[in-house]
Structure formats: C-alpha cells, structure tokens
C-alpha cells in the first residue's frame, strides 16, 4: 500500500518542495519544533520553511 508523503515546507535555498520522506531529524526547542531535511532539488541540508 503506497502512502503519500506530507509536505514539510520549502527549501530556503532553491524554493523546492520538501516532503516528509526527506526529513532527517525533528526535535523540540523552547521556541517550538525544529526540523532538518534534505532538499531533493539541490541536495542541501536545510530547515524547511513553512
């Protein structure tokens, strides 16, 4: 059964869409939740913009 990846946000470098399949780490901070993901378009490790 195939599942659809949820959209995490966009790459701040190239504007490409980042989906949950590219999520590397997610953690909580005092300011809220942070994420690092690999952009499938430019292959950079970024904080996806909402």
PDBQT receptor file of N, H, CA, C and O in Angstrom, charges set to zero:
ATOM      1  N   UNK A   1       0.842  -1.178   0.000  1.00  0.00    +0.000 N 
ATOM      2  CA  UNK A   1       0.000   0.000   0.000  1.00  0.00    +0.000 C 
ATOM      3  C   UNK A   1       0.885   1.239   0.000  1.00  0.00    +0.000 C 
ATOM      4  O   UNK A   1       1.719   1.391   0.892  1.00  0.00    +0.000 OA
ATOM      5  N   UNK A   2       0.731   2.097  -0.944  1.00  0.00    +0.000 N 
ATOM      6  H   UNK A   2       0.053   1.973  -1.669  1.00  0.00    +0.000 HD
ATOM      7  CA  UNK A   2       1.517   3.323  -1.048  1.00  0.00    +0.000 C 
ATOM      8  C   UNK A   2       0.901   4.412  -0.175  1.00  0.00    +0.000 C 
ATOM      9  O   UNK A   2      -0.319   4.516  -0.047  1.00  0.00    +0.000 OA
ATOM     10  N   UNK A   3       1.770   5.215   0.417  1.00  0.00    +0.000 N 
ATOM     11  H   UNK A   3       2.761   5.131   0.313  1.00  0.00    +0.000 HD
ATOM     12  CA  UNK A   3       1.290   6.342   1.204  1.00  0.00    +0.000 C 
ATOM     13  C   UNK A   3       1.845   7.630   0.617  1.00  0.00    +0.000 C 
ATOM     14  O   UNK A   3       2.940   7.637   0.055  1.00  0.00    +0.000 OA
ATOM     15  N   UNK A   4       1.111   8.698   0.740  1.00  0.00    +0.000 N 
ATOM     16  H   UNK A   4       0.222   8.693   1.197  1.00  0.00    +0.000 HD
ATOM     17  CA  UNK A   4       1.531   9.989   0.224  1.00  0.00    +0.000 C 
ATOM     18  C   UNK A   4       2.349  10.707   1.292  1.00  0.00    +0.000 C 
ATOM     19  O   UNK A   4       1.936  10.761   2.450  1.00  0.00    +0.000 OA
ATOM     20  N   UNK A   5       3.505  11.261   0.919  1.00  0.00    +0.000 N 
ATOM     21  H   UNK A   5       3.841  11.217  -0.022  1.00  0.00    +0.000 HD
ATOM     22  CA  UNK A   5       4.342  11.990   1.856  1.00  0.00    +0.000 C 
ATOM     23  C   UNK A   5       3.733  13.353   2.145  1.00  0.00    +0.000 C 
ATOM     24  O   UNK A   5       3.275  14.052   1.241  1.00  0.00    +0.000 OA
ATOM     25  N   UNK A   6       3.736  13.715   3.418  1.00  0.00    +0.000 N 
ATOM     26  H   UNK A   6       4.108  13.147   4.152  1.00  0.00    +0.000 HD
ATOM     27  CA  UNK A   6       3.241  15.030   3.812  1.00  0.00    +0.000 C 
ATOM     28  C   UNK A   6       4.267  16.098   3.464  1.00  0.00    +0.000 C 
ATOM     29  O   UNK A   6       5.472  15.854   3.520  1.00  0.00    +0.000 OA
ATOM     30  N   UNK A   7       3.792  17.256   3.113  1.00  0.00    +0.000 N 
ATOM     31  H   UNK A   7       2.813  17.454   3.068  1.00  0.00    +0.000 HD
ATOM     32  CA  UNK A   7       4.666  18.381   2.764  1.00  0.00    +0.000 C 
ATOM     33  C   UNK A   7       5.203  19.008   4.043  1.00  0.00    +0.000 C 
ATOM     34  O   UNK A   7       4.429  19.386   4.922  1.00  0.00    +0.000 OA
ATOM     35  N   UNK A   8       6.549  19.124   4.153  1.00  0.00    +0.000 N 
ATOM     36  H   UNK A   8       7.178  18.818   3.438  1.00  0.00    +0.000 HD
ATOM     37  CA  UNK A   8       7.173  19.772   5.305  1.00  0.00    +0.000 C 
ATOM     38  C   UNK A   8       7.332  21.270   5.096  1.00  0.00    +0.000 C 
ATOM     39  O   UNK A   8       7.229  22.052   6.041  1.00  0.00    +0.000 OA
ATOM     40  N   UNK A   9       7.580  21.661   3.868  1.00  0.00    +0.000 N 
ATOM     41  H   UNK A   9       7.663  21.026   3.100  1.00  0.00    +0.000 HD
ATOM     42  CA  UNK A   9       7.788  23.071   3.564  1.00  0.00    +0.000 C 
ATOM     43  C   UNK A   9       8.604  23.231   2.299  1.00  0.00    +0.000 C 
ATOM     44  O   UNK A   9       8.644  22.338   1.452  1.00  0.00    +0.000 OA
ATOM     45  N   UNK A  10       9.253  24.378   2.179  1.00  0.00    +0.000 N 
ATOM     46  H   UNK A  10       9.220  25.103   2.867  1.00  0.00    +0.000 HD
ATOM     47  CA  UNK A  10      10.061  24.653   1.003  1.00  0.00    +0.000 C 
ATOM     48  C   UNK A  10      11.513  24.885   1.393  1.00  0.00    +0.000 C 
ATOM     49  O   UNK A  10      11.813  25.246   2.531  1.00  0.00    +0.000 OA
ATOM     50  N   UNK A  11      12.398  24.676   0.447  1.00  0.00    +0.000 N 
ATOM     51  H   UNK A  11      12.154  24.383  -0.477  1.00  0.00    +0.000 HD
ATOM     52  CA  UNK A  11      13.826  24.881   0.649  1.00  0.00    +0.000 C 
ATOM     53  C   UNK A  11      14.113  26.385   0.651  1.00  0.00    +0.000 C 
ATOM     54  O   UNK A  11      13.717  27.088  -0.279  1.00  0.00    +0.000 OA
ATOM     55  N   UNK A  12      14.797  26.886   1.685  1.00  0.00    +0.000 N 
ATOM     56  H   UNK A  12      15.119  26.316   2.440  1.00  0.00    +0.000 HD
ATOM     57  CA  UNK A  12      15.127  28.315   1.697  1.00  0.00    +0.000 C 
ATOM     58  C   UNK A  12      16.194  28.684   0.662  1.00  0.00    +0.000 C 
ATOM     59  O   UNK A  12      16.385  29.866   0.374  1.00  0.00    +0.000 OA
ATOM     60  N   UNK A  13      16.887  27.695   0.103  1.00  0.00    +0.000 N 
ATOM     61  H   UNK A  13      16.732  26.735   0.338  1.00  0.00    +0.000 HD
ATOM     62  CA  UNK A  13      17.932  27.961  -0.889  1.00  0.00    +0.000 C 
ATOM     63  C   UNK A  13      17.389  28.010  -2.312  1.00  0.00    +0.000 C 
ATOM     64  O   UNK A  13      17.674  28.949  -3.055  1.00  0.00    +0.000 OA
ATOM     65  N   UNK A  14      16.602  26.992  -2.698  1.00  0.00    +0.000 N 
ATOM     66  H   UNK A  14      16.371  26.229  -2.095  1.00  0.00    +0.000 HD
ATOM     67  CA  UNK A  14      16.163  26.909  -4.095  1.00  0.00    +0.000 C 
ATOM     68  C   UNK A  14      14.652  27.004  -4.276  1.00  0.00    +0.000 C 
ATOM     69  O   UNK A  14      14.172  27.132  -5.402  1.00  0.00    +0.000 OA
ATOM     70  N   UNK A  15      13.893  26.942  -3.175  1.00  0.00    +0.000 N 
ATOM     71  H   UNK A  15      14.283  26.837  -2.260  1.00  0.00    +0.000 HD
ATOM     72  CA  UNK A  15      12.439  27.041  -3.268  1.00  0.00    +0.000 C 
ATOM     73  C   UNK A  15      11.741  25.733  -3.576  1.00  0.00    +0.000 C 
ATOM     74  O   UNK A  15      10.522  25.708  -3.750  1.00  0.00    +0.000 OA
ATOM     75  N   UNK A  16      12.507  24.625  -3.646  1.00  0.00    +0.000 N 
ATOM     76  H   UNK A  16      13.497  24.646  -3.504  1.00  0.00    +0.000 HD
ATOM     77  CA  UNK A  16      11.916  23.323  -3.930  1.00  0.00    +0.000 C 
ATOM     78  C   UNK A  16      11.053  22.810  -2.782  1.00  0.00    +0.000 C 
ATOM     79  O   UNK A  16      11.277  23.164  -1.624  1.00  0.00    +0.000 OA
ATOM     80  N   UNK A  17      10.072  21.980  -3.104  1.00  0.00    +0.000 N 
ATOM     81  H   UNK A  17       9.890  21.692  -4.044  1.00  0.00    +0.000 HD
ATOM     82  CA  UNK A  17       9.195  21.392  -2.096  1.00  0.00    +0.000 C 
ATOM     83  C   UNK A  17       9.906  20.245  -1.390  1.00  0.00    +0.000 C 
ATOM     84  O   UNK A  17      10.528  19.400  -2.033  1.00  0.00    +0.000 OA
ATOM     85  N   UNK A  18       9.810  20.220  -0.056  1.00  0.00    +0.000 N 
ATOM     86  H   UNK A  18       9.304  20.906   0.466  1.00  0.00    +0.000 HD
ATOM     87  CA  UNK A  18      10.402  19.153   0.747  1.00  0.00    +0.000 C 
ATOM     88  C   UNK A  18       9.268  18.387   1.412  1.00  0.00    +0.000 C 
ATOM     89  O   UNK A  18       8.434  18.974   2.102  1.00  0.00    +0.000 OA
ATOM     90  N   UNK A  19       9.238  17.083   1.205  1.00  0.00    +0.000 N 
ATOM     91  H   UNK A  19       9.915  16.606   0.645  1.00  0.00    +0.000 HD
ATOM     92  CA  UNK A  19       8.208  16.231   1.795  1.00  0.00    +0.000 C 
ATOM     93  C   UNK A  19       8.797  15.427   2.952  1.00  0.00    +0.000 C 
ATOM     94  O   UNK A  19      10.012  15.396   3.141  1.00  0.00    +0.000 OA
ATOM     95  N   UNK A  20       7.930  14.783   3.717  1.00  0.00    +0.000 N 
ATOM     96  H   UNK A  20       6.942  14.808   3.563  1.00  0.00    +0.000 HD
ATOM     97  CA  UNK A  20       8.341  14.059   4.923  1.00  0.00    +0.000 C 
ATOM     98  C   UNK A  20       9.343  12.944   4.658  1.00  0.00    +0.000 C 
ATOM     99  O   UNK A  20      10.076  12.561   5.570  1.00  0.00    +0.000 OA
ATOM    100  N   UNK A  21       9.400  12.416   3.459  1.00  0.00    +0.000 N 
ATOM    101  H   UNK A  21       8.805  12.727   2.718  1.00  0.00    +0.000 HD
ATOM    102  CA  UNK A  21      10.368  11.381   3.133  1.00  0.00    +0.000 C 
ATOM    103  C   UNK A  21      11.804  11.865   3.188  1.00  0.00    +0.000 C 
ATOM    104  O   UNK A  21      12.723  11.049   3.252  1.00  0.00    +0.000 OA
ATOM    105  N   UNK A  22      12.021  13.177   3.164  1.00  0.00    +0.000 N 
ATOM    106  H   UNK A  22      11.274  13.840   3.112  1.00  0.00    +0.000 HD
ATOM    107  CA  UNK A  22      13.362  13.762   3.204  1.00  0.00    +0.000 C 
ATOM    108  C   UNK A  22      13.735  14.293   4.588  1.00  0.00    +0.000 C 
ATOM    109  O   UNK A  22      14.807  14.874   4.758  1.00  0.00    +0.000 OA
ATOM    110  N   UNK A  23      12.860  14.099   5.577  1.00  0.00    +0.000 N 
ATOM    111  H   UNK A  23      11.990  13.627   5.440  1.00  0.00    +0.000 HD
ATOM    112  CA  UNK A  23      13.121  14.532   6.943  1.00  0.00    +0.000 C 
ATOM    113  C   UNK A  23      14.279  13.738   7.538  1.00  0.00    +0.000 C 
ATOM    114  O   UNK A  23      14.283  12.508   7.483  1.00  0.00    +0.000 OA
ATOM    115  N   UNK A  24      15.261  14.438   8.105  1.00  0.00    +0.000 N 
ATOM    116  H   UNK A  24      15.258  15.437   8.150  1.00  0.00    +0.000 HD
ATOM    117  CA  UNK A  24      16.407  13.780   8.735  1.00  0.00    +0.000 C 
ATOM    118  C   UNK A  24      16.268  13.739  10.244  1.00  0.00    +0.000 C 
ATOM    119  O   UNK A  24      16.535  12.709  10.864  1.00  0.00    +0.000 OA
ATOM    120  N   UNK A  25      15.849  14.855  10.848  1.00  0.00    +0.000 N 
ATOM    121  H   UNK A  25      15.632  15.691  10.344  1.00  0.00    +0.000 HD
ATOM    122  CA  UNK A  25      15.674  14.916  12.298  1.00  0.00    +0.000 C 
ATOM    123  C   UNK A  25      14.634  15.976  12.634  1.00  0.00    +0.000 C 
ATOM    124  O   UNK A  25      14.510  16.995  11.954  1.00  0.00    +0.000 OA
ATOM    125  N   UNK A  26      13.892  15.704  13.702  1.00  0.00    +0.000 N 
ATOM    126  H   UNK A  26      13.993  14.876  14.254  1.00  0.00    +0.000 HD
ATOM    127  CA  UNK A  26      12.884  16.630  14.194  1.00  0.00    +0.000 C 
ATOM    128  C   UNK A  26      13.017  16.659  15.711  1.00  0.00    +0.000 C 
ATOM    129  O   UNK A  26      13.100  15.606  16.343  1.00  0.00    +0.000 OA
ATOM    130  N   UNK A  27      13.040  17.857  16.304  1.00  0.00    +0.000 N 
ATOM    131  H   UNK A  27      12.972  18.713  15.790  1.00  0.00    +0.000 HD
ATOM    132  CA  UNK A  27      13.234  17.961  17.745  1.00  0.00    +0.000 C 
ATOM    133  C   UNK A  27      12.507  19.188  18.288  1.00  0.00    +0.000 C 
ATOM    134  O   UNK A  27      12.173  20.110  17.544  1.00  0.00    +0.000 OA
ATOM    135  N   UNK A  28      12.268  19.181  19.600  1.00  0.00    +0.000 N 
ATOM    136  H   UNK A  28      12.539  18.431  20.204  1.00  0.00    +0.000 HD
ATOM    137  CA  UNK A  28      11.582  20.285  20.267  1.00  0.00    +0.000 C 
ATOM    138  C   UNK A  28      12.593  21.240  20.887  1.00  0.00    +0.000 C 
ATOM    139  O   UNK A  28      13.618  20.815  21.419  1.00  0.00    +0.000 OA
ATOM    140  N   UNK A  29      12.297  22.532  20.813  1.00  0.00    +0.000 N 
ATOM    141  H   UNK A  29      11.464  22.878  20.380  1.00  0.00    +0.000 HD
ATOM    142  CA  UNK A  29      13.076  23.573  21.469  1.00  0.00    +0.000 C 
ATOM    143  C   UNK A  29      12.126  24.397  22.328  1.00  0.00    +0.000 C 
ATOM    144  O   UNK A  29      10.919  24.159  22.318  1.00  0.00    +0.000 OA
ATOM    145  N   UNK A  30      12.653  25.349  23.060  1.00  0.00    +0.000 N 
ATOM    146  H   UNK A  30      13.634  25.542  23.068  1.00  0.00    +0.000 HD
ATOM    147  CA  UNK A  30      11.803  26.237  23.851  1.00  0.00    +0.000 C 
ATOM    148  C   UNK A  30      10.908  27.092  22.965  1.00  0.00    +0.000 C 
ATOM    149  O   UNK A  30       9.838  27.518  23.398  1.00  0.00    +0.000 OA
ATOM    150  N   UNK A  31      11.333  27.350  21.727  1.00  0.00    +0.000 N 
ATOM    151  H   UNK A  31      12.203  27.004  21.375  1.00  0.00    +0.000 HD
ATOM    152  CA  UNK A  31      10.557  28.162  20.794  1.00  0.00    +0.000 C 
ATOM    153  C   UNK A  31       9.581  27.344  19.950  1.00  0.00    +0.000 C 
ATOM    154  O   UNK A  31       8.762  27.916  19.230  1.00  0.00    +0.000 OA
ATOM    155  N   UNK A  32       9.654  26.035  20.026  1.00  0.00    +0.000 N 
ATOM    156  H   UNK A  32      10.319  25.570  20.611  1.00  0.00    +0.000 HD
ATOM    157  CA  UNK A  32       8.771  25.182  19.230  1.00  0.00    +0.000 C 
ATOM    158  C   UNK A  32       9.534  24.034  18.606  1.00  0.00    +0.000 C 
ATOM    159  O   UNK A  32      10.610  23.667  19.079  1.00  0.00    +0.000 OA
ATOM    160  N   UNK A  33       8.996  23.477  17.567  1.00  0.00    +0.000 N 
ATOM    161  H   UNK A  33       8.122  23.775  17.182  1.00  0.00    +0.000 HD
ATOM    162  CA  UNK A  33       9.583  22.324  16.897  1.00  0.00    +0.000 C 
ATOM    163  C   UNK A  33      10.523  22.768  15.775  1.00  0.00    +0.000 C 
ATOM    164  O   UNK A  33      10.214  23.705  15.039  1.00  0.00    +0.000 OA
ATOM    165  N   UNK A  34      11.667  22.097  15.647  1.00  0.00    +0.000 N 
ATOM    166  H   UNK A  34      11.918  21.336  16.245  1.00  0.00    +0.000 HD
ATOM    167  CA  UNK A  34      12.636  22.361  14.581  1.00  0.00    +0.000 C 
ATOM    168  C   UNK A  34      12.821  21.099  13.760  1.00  0.00    +0.000 C 
ATOM    169  O   UNK A  34      12.630  19.990  14.259  1.00  0.00    +0.000 OA
ATOM    170  N   UNK A  35      13.194  21.272  12.497  1.00  0.00    +0.000 N 
ATOM    171  H   UNK A  35      13.349  22.173  12.092  1.00  0.00    +0.000 HD
ATOM    172  CA  UNK A  35      13.422  20.141  11.593  1.00  0.00    +0.000 C 
ATOM    173  C   UNK A  35      14.630  20.417  10.713  1.00  0.00    +0.000 C 
ATOM    174  O   UNK A  35      14.899  21.558  10.337  1.00  0.00    +0.000 OA
ATOM    175  N   UNK A  36      15.343  19.363  10.396  1.00  0.00    +0.000 N 
ATOM    176  H   UNK A  36      15.124  18.436  10.701  1.00  0.00    +0.000 HD
ATOM    177  CA  UNK A  36      16.357  19.387   9.353  1.00  0.00    +0.000 C 
ATOM    178  C   UNK A  36      15.931  18.365   8.319  1.00  0.00    +0.000 C 
ATOM    179  O   UNK A  36      15.499  17.266   8.666  1.00  0.00    +0.000 OA
ATOM    180  N   UNK A  37      16.049  18.721   7.058  1.00  0.00    +0.000 N 
ATOM    181  H   UNK A  37      16.400  19.614   6.776  1.00  0.00    +0.000 HD
ATOM    182  CA  UNK A  37      15.682  17.817   5.969  1.00  0.00    +0.000 C 
ATOM    183  C   UNK A  37      16.634  18.039   4.804  1.00  0.00    +0.000 C 
ATOM    184  O   UNK A  37      17.278  19.083   4.699  1.00  0.00    +0.000 OA
ATOM    185  N   UNK A  38      16.711  17.041   3.931  1.00  0.00    +0.000 N 
ATOM    186  H   UNK A  38      16.188  16.193   4.016  1.00  0.00    +0.000 HD
ATOM    187  CA  UNK A  38      17.495  17.176   2.704  1.00  0.00    +0.000 C 
ATOM    188  C   UNK A  38      16.570  17.641   1.601  1.00  0.00    +0.000 C 
ATOM    189  O   UNK A  38      15.495  17.076   1.398  1.00  0.00    +0.000 OA
ATOM    190  N   UNK A  39      16.987  18.667   0.893  1.00  0.00    +0.000 N 
ATOM    191  H   UNK A  39      17.860  19.126   1.057  1.00  0.00    +0.000 HD
ATOM    192  CA  UNK A  39      16.197  19.149  -0.235  1.00  0.00    +0.000 C 
ATOM    193  C   UNK A  39      16.419  18.211  -1.422  1.00  0.00    +0.000 C 
ATOM    194  O   UNK A  39      17.564  17.995  -1.818  1.00  0.00    +0.000 OA
ATOM    195  N   UNK A  40      15.355  17.648  -1.998  1.00  0.00    +0.000 N 
ATOM    196  H   UNK A  40      14.424  17.823  -1.676  1.00  0.00    +0.000 HD
ATOM    197  CA  UNK A  40      15.520  16.749  -3.142  1.00  0.00    +0.000 C 
ATOM    198  C   UNK A  40      15.961  17.474  -4.416  1.00  0.00    +0.000 C 
ATOM    199  O   UNK A  40      16.469  16.843  -5.343  1.00  0.00    +0.000 OA
ATOM    200  N   UNK A  41      15.773  18.787  -4.467  1.00  0.00    +0.000 N 
ATOM    201  H   UNK A  41      15.361  19.301  -3.714  1.00  0.00    +0.000 HD
ATOM    202  CA  UNK A  41      16.142  19.554  -5.658  1.00  0.00    +0.000 C 
ATOM    203  C   UNK A  41      17.614  19.941  -5.682  1.00  0.00    +0.000 C 
ATOM    204  O   UNK A  41      18.284  19.766  -6.699  1.00  0.00    +0.000 OA
ATOM    205  N   UNK A  42      18.131  20.474  -4.551  1.00  0.00    +0.000 N 
ATOM    206  H   UNK A  42      17.587  20.616  -3.725  1.00  0.00    +0.000 HD
ATOM    207  CA  UNK A  42      19.512  20.953  -4.539  1.00  0.00    +0.000 C 
ATOM    208  C   UNK A  42      20.438  20.116  -3.655  1.00  0.00    +0.000 C 
ATOM    209  O   UNK A  42      21.638  20.383  -3.599  1.00  0.00    +0.000 OA
ATOM    210  N   UNK A  43      19.895  19.102  -2.962  1.00  0.00    +0.000 N 
ATOM    211  H   UNK A  43      18.919  18.886  -3.007  1.00  0.00    +0.000 HD
ATOM    212  CA  UNK A  43      20.642  18.156  -2.123  1.00  0.00    +0.000 C 
ATOM    213  C   UNK A  43      21.336  18.815  -0.930  1.00  0.00    +0.000 C 
ATOM    214  O   UNK A  43      22.303  18.265  -0.401  1.00  0.00    +0.000 OA
ATOM    215  N   UNK A  44      20.858  19.980  -0.501  1.00  0.00    +0.000 N 
ATOM    216  H   UNK A  44      20.073  20.426  -0.930  1.00  0.00    +0.000 HD
ATOM    217  CA  UNK A  44      21.398  20.649   0.683  1.00  0.00    +0.000 C 
ATOM    218  C   UNK A  44      20.592  20.248   1.920  1.00  0.00    +0.000 C 
ATOM    219  O   UNK A  44      19.411  19.917   1.811  1.00  0.00    +0.000 OA
ATOM    220  N   UNK A  45      21.224  20.278   3.089  1.00  0.00    +0.000 N 
ATOM    221  H   UNK A  45      22.183  20.547   3.177  1.00  0.00    +0.000 HD
ATOM    222  CA  UNK A  45      20.548  20.046   4.362  1.00  0.00    +0.000 C 
ATOM    223  C   UNK A  45      20.056  21.409   4.849  1.00  0.00    +0.000 C 
ATOM    224  O   UNK A  45      20.849  22.335   5.019  1.00  0.00    +0.000 OA
ATOM    225  N   UNK A  46      18.749  21.526   5.072  1.00  0.00    +0.000 N 
ATOM    226  H   UNK A  46      18.105  20.773   4.934  1.00  0.00    +0.000 HD
ATOM    227  CA  UNK A  46      18.129  22.819   5.389  1.00  0.00    +0.000 C 
ATOM    228  C   UNK A  46      17.062  22.671   6.459  1.00  0.00    +0.000 C 
ATOM    229  O   UNK A  46      16.639  21.565   6.795  1.00  0.00    +0.000 OA
ATOM    230  N   UNK A  47      16.633  23.826   6.991  1.00  0.00    +0.000 N 
ATOM    231  H   UNK A  47      16.977  24.724   6.718  1.00  0.00    +0.000 HD
ATOM    232  CA  UNK A  47      15.424  23.931   7.799  1.00  0.00    +0.000 C 
ATOM    233  C   UNK A  47      14.307  24.262   6.816  1.00  0.00    +0.000 C 
ATOM    234  O   UNK A  47      14.303  25.367   6.273  1.00  0.00    +0.000 OA
ATOM    235  N   UNK A  48      13.360  23.360   6.561  1.00  0.00    +0.000 N 
ATOM    236  H   UNK A  48      13.364  22.463   7.003  1.00  0.00    +0.000 HD
ATOM    237  CA  UNK A  48      12.277  23.673   5.618  1.00  0.00    +0.000 C 
ATOM    238  C   UNK A  48      11.444  24.863   6.116  1.00  0.00    +0.000 C 
ATOM    239  O   UNK A  48      11.040  24.899   7.278  1.00  0.00    +0.000 OA
ATOM    240  N   UNK A  49      11.193  25.821   5.241  1.00  0.00    +0.000 N 
ATOM    241  H   UNK A  49      11.521  25.791   4.297  1.00  0.00    +0.000 HD
ATOM    242  CA  UNK A  49      10.344  26.969   5.561  1.00  0.00    +0.000 C 
ATOM    243  C   UNK A  49       8.885  26.571   5.384  1.00  0.00    +0.000 C 
ATOM    244  O   UNK A  49       8.544  25.840   4.453  1.00  0.00    +0.000 OA
ATOM    245  N   UNK A  50       8.030  27.047   6.271  1.00  0.00    +0.000 N 
ATOM    246  H   UNK A  50       8.307  27.641   7.027  1.00  0.00    +0.000 HD
ATOM    247  CA  UNK A  50       6.607  26.694   6.220  1.00  0.00    +0.000 C 
ATOM    248  C   UNK A  50       5.902  27.525   5.230  1.00  0.00    +0.000 C 
ATOM    249  O   UNK A  50       4.694  27.374   5.044  1.00  0.00    +0.000 OA
TER     250      UNK A  50
